[in-house]
Amino acid sequence: MPTHQFSLDGRKALVTGASRGIGRAIAEGLAGAGADVAIAARNTAALEGCAKAISDLGRLSHMVHMDVSDVASCRRGVAEAAAKLGGLHILVNNAGVEQACSSLDIEEDLWDRIVDTNLKGAFFAAQAAARLMKGGAILNLCSLTSERGIPTAVPYGSSKTGLVGMTRALAVEWAPFGIRVNALEPGYFRTALTEAFYQNSAWQQAMLANIPMQRFGELNDLVGASVFLCSDAARYITGICLPVDGGTLASL
């Protein structure tokens, strides 16, 4: 396959939750493949490092203040990104929150904060983007909790499982408009969101025992899959949830 099919030259992308971790790695990866990238977060000051990295790659970058748990903020942020970049071809729904909690202790505000950010926010960002796109790609960041039960992660797992269903439904509904909707399911990656787990050496050993490749994911492991699903190389792929997990799900 010609390598130009993986190029994102001329594409305009928006990545939510891009101040650190997975979101930042994907934003910089899309820029490295040729895209101009708007990056969004609730704290725009935290986006400065990512914005500089994108600029250093010779691509246009724009920082967007966006709270995905607020529908109006979602719509404003998507519209601003498209206006500043001169269009929108790619949306990466990465923004997310998690808080471990026993299911018997979950209160409504915790449930709402997690589900509103991870699921509702992803939908309304996708809706706002689809209204502006003339074809393109939407990539949702799901999780291994989309496929298996994880104790103390009920709101998070519910939101990420819902995101799989949303991905498939939107893929079918928006295919006639040339908009592809896919998802990634990262395995065990060490980020600020998951750092508390990695402080427990016993947990690390238990998790490594379930990963056939015998290592945790590195952020760059997600870049190639993201570029692929956002590029013309995946032009006939929509509605899939691709695990990037070192073989974890395959081994269950």
N, C-alpha and C positions, 0 to 999 in steps of 0.2 A: 504494500500500500504506500503510495507517495506520502512523504512526510509532511507535505503542505496541508494535508487534510487535518493534521493536528494543530495547525497554526490558528491563533486567535487574532491575527492582524486585522485591524479595523473594527474589532468587536468592542462593545462597551458593557462593562460588568458592574454589578453592585454586590458586595459581600457584607452581610450583617454580622455583627459580633466579631469585627476584624481587628480589634485592638491587641489581641494576643492569641496564643495557642493555635488551634486548628484554623480558625477564621483568618488569622494573619498569614499562616502558611499558604492557604489556598489563594488568598488575595495576591500575594507575591508570586505564586505559581502561575496564576492567570496572566499577570503582567509579564512574567518571563516568557510566556507563550505569545505575547504580542498585544494583549488587551489593555485598554485604558480602564482603570478601576476606581469606582467610588467605594469608599469604605465607611461603614456605619457602626455607631456604638452610642450608648447613653452618655459617655464621657469622651468628647471629641479630643481633649488633650491627650488621652491615652492612645489616640490613633496616629500621633505624630511620627513615631518610629516607623510604622508601616507605610505611611504616606511618603516618607523620605526614601525608604527602600524601593518603592514603586517608581518614584521619580528618578532614582539612581539607575533604574533599568531603562530609562528613556521613555517611560510611559506617563500619560496624564493621570493624575490622581486628584480626588476631591474628598474631603472629610465631611461626613453627614451626621448631624445629631439625630438620633433615632431611637425611640423606646418602642420596641416591637410589641410590647404588651398593651400599648395604646394604639387603637386603630387609626385615629387621626394622625398621630406621629408617623405611623407606617406609611400612610398615604402621602404625607408631606415629604417624607424622606425619599421615597421612590421617585416622586415627581421632581424633587430637587436634583437627585442623581442623574436622571435622564436629561434634565435641562442643562446641567453643567457639563455633562459628557457629550451632549449632542445626540442622544438616543440611548436605547437600552436593548441589549441582545441577550444578556445573561444575568440571572439572579441566583445567588447562593444564599439559602436560608440556613445560616449557621448559628445565629444568636440563640443562646439557651441558658437555663439555670437548673441547678439541682441542689437538693438538701436532703441528706439521708435522715430518715425518721421512721420509727416504728409505725406500722399502719394503724395501730390502736391509738396513737398519739397525734395523728394528723388533724390539724384544724383547717377550717375553710380557707383562711387567708393563705396558708402555705399551698394548698391545692390550687387555688386560683392563680397565685404568683407563678407557679411552675407551668401549669397548663396554658395560661394566657400567653406566656412568653414562648414556650416551645411549640405549641400547636396553633392556637388562635393567631398569634403573631405571624407565623409562617404562612398561614392561609391568606391573611389580609395583605401581607407583602406580595405574595404571589398574585393575588387578584389585581392589586394596583399595577404590578409590572405587566401582567398579561394585557391590561387595557391599553398599554403604551407600546407593547412589542408588535412588530410585524414579523412573526417567526422568532425563534430563539430557543434558549434552553434555561430551565429552572432546575436547580440542584438542591435537594433538601438533605440536611444532615440528620440521619436517624441514629440508631444505636443498637448494640447487641441486645439491649433491653426491649427492642422491638420484636425480638424472636424468642426470648427466654425470660423466665421470671427471676427477678433479683430482689431478695429481701431488703427492706428499708428503702426501696426505690419505687414505690407504687405510683405516686403522681408522675414521676419522671418516666417510668416505663409505660404508663398509660398514654402520656403525651407523645412519646416516640412511636408507640404502636399505632396511635391515631395518625401520626405523620406518614406512616407507610400506606395506610388506607387512603389518605388524602393524595399522596403521590400517584397512586394507581388511578383514582377517580379523575383527577385533573388531567393525567396523561391521556385518558380516553376522551374526555370532553374537549380538550384543547388541541388534540392532534389535527383536526381539520383546519386549524388556524396556523399550523406549522410550528406550534410551541411544544417542545418536548419537555417532559417532567420526569426526572429520575431522582434517585436517592443513593447516598452512601451510608453504610452501616459500619462505622469505625469499631474496631475491637478495643483492646486495652491500650490506651495512649495516656501518657503522663502529661497532664495539663494543670492549669490552676484550678480548674473545676474538679479534678480528680485527685489532686495532690494529697489530700487527707488520707486516702486509702493507701497510697504508696509509702506513707510513713510507717506502715505496719509491715514488717518483714515477713511475718507469717502469712499475711494476705498475699504478698507478692509471690511467695513460693507456691501457694495454693493456686493462684491464677496462672502462673507459668506452667504448671503441670497440665493445664487444659489447652495450651497453645502448642500445636505441633511444630511450629517454627522456633519454639523455645526462646522467644524474646518478646518484649513489649513493642508496640508500634512506635515508630519515629514519625514526626510530623511530615517529613518529606515523603513518607510512604503514601500519603493521601493526595499528593499533588498530581502525580501522573493520572490517577483515576479521575480526579476532578477535571483536569484539562481534557482528557479523553471524552468524558460525558458532555462537556460543554462545546466540543468541537464538531466539525463536519465528519470526523472519523466515526462518530456515533450517530450520524444523521438518521439511521433507521432503528434507533434504540429509544424506546420511551416506556415508562411505567415500571422500570426495574429498580430493585434495591440491592446494590452491590456491596457485599461484605468486604471489608479490608481489615482482616482480623488474624492473619497468620495461620488460617485453617481452623480456627476455634469452632465455628458452627459446623464445619464439615466433620469434625471429630465427635460430635455429640451423638 
